[in-house]
Amino acid sequence: MTRITIVLVALALATGACTPDTAEGGPPEIAYGRDLCMQCGMIISEVRYAAAYRLADGTERVFDDLGGLLTYGTEHAELDTADVWVHDVDTEEWVPASEAWYVITGDPRTPMGYGIVAFADRARASAAATELGTEPLSWTDLRSVPVERFTDRGSGMGDMDGMETGGRSEP
């Protein structure tokens, strides 16, 4: 090998090490205002409610509402093997879904009216839940909520233990 070849190979390796970590396990990139939600087909525009996952084969799915991710991922049996991320509703930072805490707000103001918000830490989730007279949920707890409650077409998410959430658009 010539010196120039060695330098070019070293440069290529160094440049590759500086690329974003999405291919190595970080959250998928979302082009806000351009990418479409996998569940409803609408443009993803609000960072604080966006969620995403990556399958083992590298397939990425992006959503404008956490409820859409839960519905689609459950209906297609993809969540058990996917790497899932959500945005903290306050900071808009990505958080691995398994590390976040969730509150079902009963407020349909999330993009598709599911009313589920994520927090990076339990203390803020607990404070929000206390204001609403409910409890924060772990990812496991949230996943145990029957998907039928998210897909009930009669009244949005349906009756979430007495919380009326309002309607949402048909996917």
Summary of the structure (lengths in Angstrom):
residues: 171
radius of gyration: 18.8
end to end distance: 57.1
largest distance: 73.0
contacts: 512
relative contact order: 0.14
helix: 34%
strand: 18%
